[in-house]
Amino acid sequence: QVQLVESGGGLVQAGDSLRLSCAASGRTSRDYLMGWFRQAPGKDREFVACISRSGRTTRYTDSVKGRFTISRDNAENTVSLQMNSLKPEDTAIYYCAAQFGIYARCSTDASDYDSWGQGTQVTVSS
């Protein structure tokens, strides 16, 4: 398993930017595929973005395309989510997640991921 710790959340105004980071420990980062999910109050956890082990493949949910960018630094065992042009509807707790195994894929299904962080709150005011 791997331990994941998110940071970088906060309270911002609409149109502002935030950069979330996820620090991984316990395994070499190139062993796993990474994803970001979010959960707003009263809603199910939803997929935001994912990135392959190498970093060459990324995937985004439609609502964040062009605004959010996922990246990873395998040397530092970190994954980041750069969020620009934030909107009030982006308000949620953001979680990073790791997926292991040779069949790991950039999945939108939270049940495909094996390890989760504790989450970081992002609040966007209008």
Beta strands, then each sheet from edge to edge (+ up, - down):
strand 1: 3-7
strand 2: 10-13
strand 3: 18-25
strand 4: 33-39
strand 5: 46-51
strand 6: 58-60
strand 7: 68-73
strand 8: 78-83
strand 9: 92-99
strand 10: 115-116
strand 11: 120-125
sheet 1: 1+ 3- 8+ 7-
sheet 2: 2+ 11+ 9- 4+ 5- 6+
sheet 3: 2+ 11+ 9- 10+
end
